[in-house]
Amino acid sequence: MVNQVELLQWCIMTRLNFSRTKKLRYLSLIDCVERPLIPNVSFDLARYTNANCEHEFRFDVAGVHELFSLLRIPDEVATVYNGKVHDRCPGIEDMCIMLRRLATPMRYYDMLHPRWYVQWHHHLQRRQCL
């Protein structure tokens, strides 16, 4: 059984009056597929406690939702580069990514996060002895 894409490809390739460039243009249009919204996203703002949300985004959960509605961010945000849609994600997730990026620079806690402390503990201890 031949599907529609294969039939369209066959029609384009068998046209004698199409130049090679024109055939390639038409074939490239067939392969252009819109990226779907990824359904297995593990981000869920409802799972965050107010303390975690304030630590990550500097707003509590209700504040993030209020900011989302006040800024009128659409329910789905798409990144566009050179006229093509590259990635799409829910608007609330996009806003949380932005808030996280705005909250992270120059926080003392982030600089001394436990995993970094464990990794560099011996070097820090040796430095204090000098």
Secondary structure, DSSP 8 states (H G I E B T S, - for coil): ---HHHHHHHHHHH-SSS-HHHHHHHHHHHH-------S-----GGGS-HHHHHHHHSS-HHHHHHHHHHTT--SEEEEEETTEEEEEEEHHHHHHHHHHHHH-TT-HHHHT-HHHHHHHHHHHHHHHH-
